[in-house]
Amino acid sequence: MKFRVGLGFDVHQLEEGKDFWLGGVKLPATKGAVGHSDADVLIHAICDALLGAANLRDIGFHYSNKDPQWKGKRSTFFLLDVTRMLLEKGWKIENVDCTLTLENPKINPHIPEMKKVLAPLMNLSEDDISIKATTNETLGYVGREEGVNAMAVALIVRS
């Protein structure tokens, strides 16, 4: 069996009055992420981890923020499509491990719902998805609540 690991990172600015999508779930928040699509930083990091593991470039290569067809698109579409790309290349996703960094809102209450949304998109069980959250202890753009970032690691295996 051949295994590969990929690392993904994404960051988005936060803005008052925007919807805040994380892990395919719309969170109750006064600020939301700014982006060309729905700006779901968690899904974007997962996509980059998966694409990197399979040596398929990155999310921006496949879904450019300059292309109007992706304007306002739900990031769940991108994750489903990335999963399809991996399957076509003979890869199976084994697990993903993610960390979100933001001050507000608190993420823990929403993790079970995020896992329910993400698992079928990657043909995984919810137990194969780890989502953690931390603050930046009020430091930097995250601490000032100007932005949010996410990191993800993915393990894939040749199926």
N, C-alpha and C positions, 0 to 999 in steps of 0.2 A: 504494500500500500504506500502511496505517496501522499504526504501531508504538506500543507503550506499554511503560513500565518501571514495575515495582513494587518496593517495599522491604519486607522482613519482618524482624521481630525477635522473639525469644522467649527466656525465661529460666525455669529451673526450679531448685528447691532440690535438693540431693543428700542422700541418707540412706543410712546403712549398711544392707546386706542387701537393698536394692531392685535389681531388674533394671535394667540400663542399656542402653536402646535409643537408637541414633543412626543416622539414615539408613536405618532399617528393619533394622538389624543389631543383634543382642544382643551387646554387648561384654563381655569378661571384665573385671570391675571389682568392687571391694569396696563401692563406693557406686553408687547409681543415682538417677535423677531421680524426683522426687515429682510426681504429677499425677493428674488425673481419668482420663485415658486412659493409654496407655503412656508418656506424658511425653517423647516423642521430639522434643526441642527443635529439631533440624535440620529435620525434616519440618514442624513447626509454623511455623517461619520461612519455609520454602519456600511453604507454603500461603498465608501472609499476603502474601508477595511477589506470588504469582499472583493472588490475590483482589484485592489493591490495584491491580495493573496493569489488571485488567478492571473496576474500580470496583464490586466485588461485596462490599464491607464487609470483615470479617475472620473468622478461624477461629472465634472465640468467638461471633460472630453466628450462624453456621451449625451449630456443634457446641458448644453451651453446656456448661460444666462443672457446671452445675446440673441437667442432664438425665441421668437415670439410664441412658438407652439408650447413652450414650457411655462409661460407666464401664468402664475396663479395655480399651477398644477400641484395636486396633492403628492407629497413625497412618498406615500405608500405605493403609488404607481411606479416610481423609480426603483424602490426596493424589490417589488415584484418582478420588474423587468431585469434588474441586475441578477436576481435569483435565476431567471430564465437563461440569461447569458452564461452563467456558471454551469448550469445543467447541460446546455448545448456543448460546452467545452469538456464535459465529463467530470465536473466537480460537484461534490455534495457538501453542503454547509454542515459542520459538526456543532459549532457553538459560537456565540458572540459574547463578549464582555465589554460593557460600556460604562463610562463615567461622565456625568454631566457636571458642569461647574457654573453655578448661578446663585445669587443671593435669595431671590424670590421668584415664584412661589415655592413652597416646600414640595418636593417631588415624591417622597415616600408614599403618601396616600394614593398616588396615581400609577405606581409601578405595576401592580397586578393588571390594571387595564391596558397599559402599554404592552405588556408581555402577551396579552390576549390578542391584541391587534397585530403585533410583529410576528408571532410564531407561525401562523399559517402562510404569511408572505414569504418566509424562508424555508418552509417545510420542516420546521423544528417543533419540539415540544417547548412549553413555557419554561421548563426546567433547564433548557439549553441556552437560555437568554439571561444574562446577568446585567442589571441596570443599577448603578449606584449614583449618588449625588453628593456633592460637597459644595461648600461656599468657598469664596476666596478671602474670607476673613476681612472683608471690606477693602481689600487692596486692589488697585488697578481698575481697568474698565469693567471687570466683573463685579468687583466690590462696590463700585459706584453705580451699579445696575444700568450700565450703558450697553452691556453685551452679555452673551451667553456662549459657552463653548462645550463641545463634546469630543470625547476620544472613544474609539472602539477598536477592539482586537477581534479578529475572526480566525477561526481554524477551519480549513477546508480539506477534504480528502478526495482523491481520485476515485470516482465511483465505478 
